[in-house]
Amino acid sequence: MAEGERQPPPESSEETPPATQNFIIPKKEIHTVPDMGKWKRSQAYADYIGFILTLNEGVKGRKLSLEYTVSEEAENLVATVVPTHLAAAVPEVAVYLKESVGNSTRIDYGTGHEAAFAAFLCCLCKIGVLRVDDQIAIVFKVFNRYLEVMRKLQKTYRMEPAGSQGVWGLDDFQFLPFIWGSSQLIDHPYLEPRHFVDEKAVNENHKDYMFLECVLFITEMKTGPFAEHSNQLWNISAVPSWSKVNQGLIRMYKAECLEKFPVIQHFKFGSLLPIHPVTSS
C-alpha cells in the first residue's frame, strides 16, 4: 500500500470515553464546497479513514468463512447494543445508524449511506462497545450482514442509486466491500483480478470473498455485457495484482467519495467524530 495509507486509527478509537464526556447529537457542518477543507482537516476524517484502513489490513488474505474470535462485548451487541453505563452515547451513535439505510423520501441509497454505517461502527469502537481486536468480525459478521440487508432492500424497493456515476462509477450502491474484498484476495494462490469477470470463478468463490459477492450481485441486477454496464470494474480486471487493486481503490474512495461535496454535505459530526481539526499528539 502506498506510503501513509496504513496508519492505524488514533488511540482514542480503542478507548472507552470518560464518563464525563458530553455526547451531542451529530449535525451537518459541510454546507458549501469551500467547507470541504474543514472536513479533510478534521478529526472525523482522520478517524474515519484510519478505521477503514485498519479493517482493510485486518481482513487481508482471509475468507468470509474464516473462524474468528469475537470479544464478549461484540457477541452481546445484538442483545444489549450499548451497555447501561454508556447510555448517554446512544442518541449520538444512533444518528449514524439511522442515516445508513437510505433516504425514505427519495427511496435512494448510495456510498454516503454506506459511510454512515461505517461511521456507526467506528463510533462503537470509540466508546468501547467493539474492540479493534474485533476487526475481522466487524467486517465479516456485522458489515457483511448489513450488505445483505441493503441488497434485499435494493431488490425489494428498487432503490435509486444516490449520486451514482452510472457506467463510469465503480458500483451504483457500494464501495467499501470492494476495498475490503480486494484486501481479502491479496496473495491468493490462484484467484487473480482477471478472474472476477469469469462467471465460473465468481460462482465457485463468491461465498468466501466480498469482492466476488459484489460482482455476483451486479450481474443479478444488470443485463448486457459486463464491460458495458460496469466499465470501471471491467478495467480493474486488467490490473496485475490484488494489492495494486486495493491501493487503487483506496485512492479512488478518497477522491470519488470522501472528497466529493455531494456525498460529504450529508455527513454529520458530533463529539465522537468531530469537525475540529486533527489534534497532534
C-alpha positions as CSV (number, residue, x, y, z in Angstrom):
1,M,0.0,0.0,0.0
2,A,1.2,3.5,-0.7
3,E,3.0,5.4,2.0
4,G,0.7,6.9,4.5
5,E,-2.3,4.7,3.7
6,R,-1.8,2.2,6.5
7,Q,-1.8,4.4,9.5
8,P,-3.9,2.9,12.4
9,P,-6.7,5.0,13.8
10,P,-5.9,7.3,16.8
11,E,-5.5,5.6,20.1
12,S,-8.7,7.2,21.3
13,S,-10.7,4.9,19.0
14,E,-9.7,2.0,21.1
15,E,-10.6,3.5,24.5
16,T,-13.8,3.9,26.3
17,P,-14.5,7.6,26.6
18,P,-14.5,9.1,30.1
19,A,-17.8,9.1,32.0
20,T,-17.7,12.9,31.9
21,Q,-17.7,13.1,28.1
22,N,-20.5,15.3,26.8
23,F,-22.2,13.4,23.9
24,I,-24.1,15.5,21.4
25,I,-26.5,14.9,18.5
26,P,-24.4,15.0,15.3
27,K,-25.2,17.6,12.8
28,K,-24.2,18.7,9.3
29,E,-21.2,21.0,9.1
30,I,-20.3,20.9,5.4
31,H,-22.7,23.4,3.7
32,T,-20.7,24.7,0.8
33,V,-17.9,23.4,-1.4
34,P,-15.2,25.6,0.4
35,D,-16.2,23.8,3.7
36,M,-14.7,20.6,2.3
37,G,-11.3,21.9,3.5
38,K,-12.7,21.7,7.1
39,W,-13.7,18.1,6.5
40,K,-10.4,17.0,5.1
41,R,-8.5,18.6,8.1
42,S,-11.0,17.3,10.7
43,Q,-10.5,14.7,13.4
44,A,-13.6,13.0,12.0
45,Y,-11.8,12.5,8.6
46,A,-8.6,11.2,10.2
47,D,-10.5,8.8,12.5
48,Y,-12.9,7.6,9.8
49,I,-10.2,6.8,7.2
50,G,-8.0,5.3,9.9
51,F,-10.8,3.0,10.8
52,I,-11.4,1.9,7.2
53,L,-7.7,1.2,6.7
54,T,-7.3,-0.7,9.9
55,L,-10.2,-3.0,8.9
56,N,-8.6,-3.3,5.4
57,E,-5.4,-4.6,7.0
58,G,-7.3,-6.9,9.3
59,V,-9.1,-8.9,6.6
60,K,-6.1,-9.2,4.3
61,G,-5.9,-12.7,2.9
62,R,-8.8,-14.0,4.9
63,K,-12.0,-15.8,3.8
64,L,-15.5,-14.9,4.9
65,S,-15.9,-18.5,6.1
66,L,-12.9,-18.0,8.4
67,E,-13.3,-18.9,12.1
68,Y,-12.6,-15.7,14.0
69,T,-12.8,-14.7,17.7
70,V,-15.2,-12.1,18.8
71,S,-15.0,-10.3,22.1
72,E,-17.7,-10.8,24.6
73,E,-18.8,-7.2,24.2
74,A,-19.3,-7.7,20.4
75,E,-21.1,-11.1,20.9
76,N,-23.6,-9.4,23.2
77,L,-24.0,-6.4,21.0
78,V,-27.3,-7.5,19.5
79,A,-28.9,-8.1,22.9
80,T,-27.5,-5.1,24.7
81,V,-26.5,-2.8,21.9
82,V,-24.8,-0.3,24.2
83,P,-24.1,-1.0,27.9
84,T,-26.0,0.9,30.5
85,H,-23.0,3.0,31.6
86,L,-22.7,4.3,28.1
87,A,-26.4,5.1,27.6
88,A,-25.6,8.8,27.2
89,A,-23.8,7.9,23.9
90,V,-26.9,6.2,22.4
91,P,-28.6,9.3,20.8
92,E,-25.3,10.4,19.2
93,V,-24.3,7.0,17.9
94,A,-27.8,6.1,16.7
95,V,-27.8,9.0,14.2
96,Y,-25.3,7.2,12.1
97,L,-27.3,4.0,12.1
98,K,-30.5,5.9,11.1
99,E,-28.6,7.6,8.2
100,S,-27.2,4.3,6.9
101,V,-30.3,2.7,5.3
102,G,-31.0,5.2,2.6
103,N,-33.4,8.1,2.2
104,S,-37.1,7.3,3.0
105,T,-38.4,10.2,0.9
106,R,-36.3,9.7,-2.3
107,I,-36.1,5.9,-1.8
108,D,-32.4,6.1,-2.7
109,Y,-29.2,4.7,-1.4
110,G,-25.5,5.2,-2.1
111,T,-22.0,5.5,-0.7
112,G,-22.9,8.3,1.7
113,H,-25.3,6.0,3.4
114,E,-22.7,3.2,3.4
115,A,-20.2,5.7,5.0
116,A,-22.8,6.4,7.7
117,F,-22.9,2.7,8.7
118,A,-19.0,2.6,8.7
119,A,-19.1,5.7,10.9
120,F,-21.6,3.9,13.2
121,L,-19.2,1.0,13.6
122,C,-16.3,3.5,14.2
123,C,-18.3,5.1,17.0
124,L,-19.0,1.8,18.6
125,C,-15.2,1.2,18.6
126,K,-14.6,4.7,20.1
127,I,-16.9,4.1,23.0
128,G,-15.5,0.6,23.6
129,V,-18.6,-1.5,22.6
130,L,-16.4,-3.0,19.8
131,R,-12.7,-3.5,20.0
132,V,-10.0,-3.2,17.4
133,D,-9.4,-6.9,18.1
134,D,-12.9,-7.5,16.6
135,Q,-11.8,-6.0,13.2
136,I,-12.4,-9.2,11.3
137,A,-15.8,-9.8,12.9
138,I,-16.7,-6.1,12.3
139,V,-16.2,-6.7,8.5
140,F,-17.3,-10.3,8.1
141,K,-20.1,-10.5,10.6
142,V,-21.6,-7.0,11.1
143,F,-20.8,-5.2,7.9
144,N,-21.4,-8.2,5.6
145,R,-24.8,-8.7,7.3
146,Y,-25.6,-5.0,6.7
147,L,-24.8,-5.6,3.0
148,E,-27.2,-8.5,2.9
149,V,-30.0,-6.3,4.3
150,M,-29.3,-3.4,2.0
151,R,-29.2,-5.8,-1.1
152,K,-32.6,-7.1,0.0
153,L,-33.9,-3.5,0.3
154,Q,-32.5,-2.7,-3.1
155,K,-34.2,-5.6,-4.7
156,T,-37.5,-5.2,-2.9
157,Y,-37.9,-1.4,-3.3
158,R,-35.8,-0.9,-6.4
159,M,-34.0,1.9,-4.6
160,E,-32.5,4.6,-6.8
161,P,-28.7,4.9,-6.6
162,A,-27.9,8.1,-4.8
163,G,-25.3,10.1,-6.7
164,S,-24.4,7.2,-9.0
165,Q,-22.0,7.9,-11.9
166,G,-23.7,5.2,-13.8
167,V,-21.5,3.2,-16.1
168,W,-18.5,5.3,-15.2
169,G,-18.8,4.6,-11.4
170,L,-17.4,1.6,-9.6
171,D,-20.9,0.5,-8.4
172,D,-24.3,2.1,-8.1
173,F,-24.5,1.5,-4.3
174,Q,-21.4,0.3,-2.5
175,F,-17.7,0.9,-2.4
176,L,-16.2,-0.4,0.9
177,P,-16.8,-4.1,0.2
178,F,-14.7,-3.7,-3.0
179,I,-11.8,-2.3,-0.9
180,W,-12.0,-4.9,1.9
181,G,-12.9,-7.6,-0.6
182,S,-9.8,-6.9,-2.7
183,S,-7.7,-7.0,0.5
184,Q,-9.1,-10.5,1.2
185,L,-7.7,-11.6,-2.1
186,I,-4.2,-10.3,-1.7
187,D,-1.7,-13.1,-2.3
188,H,-4.5,-15.6,-3.2
189,P,-2.9,-18.7,-4.6
190,Y,-4.9,-18.8,-7.9
191,L,-7.6,-16.1,-8.0
192,E,-6.3,-13.0,-9.8
193,P,-8.1,-9.8,-10.7
194,R,-8.8,-11.1,-14.2
195,H,-10.9,-13.9,-12.7
196,F,-13.7,-11.7,-11.3
197,V,-15.1,-11.3,-14.8
198,D,-15.2,-15.1,-15.2
199,E,-18.7,-16.3,-14.3
200,K,-17.4,-19.8,-13.2
201,A,-14.8,-18.3,-10.8
202,V,-17.4,-16.0,-9.3
203,N,-20.0,-18.7,-8.8
204,E,-17.4,-21.0,-7.1
205,N,-15.9,-18.5,-4.8
206,H,-18.3,-15.7,-4.0
207,K,-19.3,-17.1,-0.6
208,D,-15.7,-16.6,0.6
209,Y,-14.9,-13.2,-0.8
210,M,-16.8,-9.9,-0.6
211,F,-15.5,-8.6,-3.9
212,L,-16.9,-11.6,-5.8
213,E,-20.2,-11.4,-3.9
214,C,-20.4,-7.7,-5.1
215,V,-19.8,-8.8,-8.7
216,L,-22.4,-11.5,-8.4
217,F,-25.0,-9.1,-7.2
218,I,-24.2,-6.7,-10.0
219,T,-24.7,-9.5,-12.6
220,E,-28.0,-10.4,-11.0
221,M,-29.3,-6.8,-11.1
222,K,-28.0,-5.7,-14.5
223,T,-28.2,-7.1,-18.0
224,G,-26.0,-6.9,-21.0
225,P,-22.2,-7.2,-21.4
226,F,-20.2,-6.6,-18.1
227,A,-17.8,-4.3,-19.9
228,E,-20.8,-2.1,-20.9
229,H,-22.8,-1.9,-17.6
230,S,-19.7,-1.9,-15.3
231,N,-16.9,-0.4,-17.3
232,Q,-14.8,0.8,-14.3
233,L,-14.9,-2.7,-12.8
234,W,-14.1,-4.2,-16.1
235,N,-11.0,-2.0,-16.4
236,I,-9.9,-3.1,-12.9
237,S,-9.8,-6.7,-14.0
238,A,-6.7,-5.8,-16.1
239,V,-4.7,-4.8,-13.0
240,P,-2.0,-7.3,-12.4
241,S,-2.3,-7.9,-8.7
242,W,-4.9,-7.6,-5.9
243,S,-2.5,-5.4,-3.8
244,K,-2.5,-2.9,-6.7
245,V,-6.3,-3.1,-7.0
246,N,-6.6,-2.5,-3.2
247,Q,-4.2,0.5,-3.3
248,G,-6.0,2.0,-6.3
249,L,-9.5,1.5,-4.7
250,I,-8.4,3.3,-1.5
251,R,-7.2,6.3,-3.6
252,M,-10.4,6.2,-5.6
253,Y,-12.6,6.0,-2.5
254,K,-10.9,9.1,-1.1
255,A,-11.2,11.0,-4.4
256,E,-14.6,9.9,-5.5
257,C,-16.4,9.6,-2.2
258,L,-14.6,11.3,0.7
259,E,-13.6,14.4,-1.3
260,K,-16.9,14.9,-3.1
261,F,-19.2,17.6,-1.7
262,P,-22.5,15.9,-2.9
263,V,-21.5,13.0,-0.6
264,I,-20.0,14.7,2.4
265,Q,-22.6,17.5,2.7
266,H,-24.8,14.9,4.3
267,F,-22.2,13.6,6.8
268,K,-22.9,14.6,10.4
269,F,-20.4,15.5,13.1
270,G,-20.6,15.1,16.9
271,S,-18.3,14.5,19.9
272,L,-17.1,11.1,18.6
273,L,-16.4,12.2,15.0
274,P,-15.8,16.0,15.5
275,I,-15.4,18.6,12.8
276,H,-12.5,20.3,14.7
277,P,-9.0,20.0,13.1
278,V,-6.8,17.0,13.9
279,T,-5.0,17.5,17.2
280,S,-1.4,16.5,17.0
281,S,-0.3,14.0,19.8
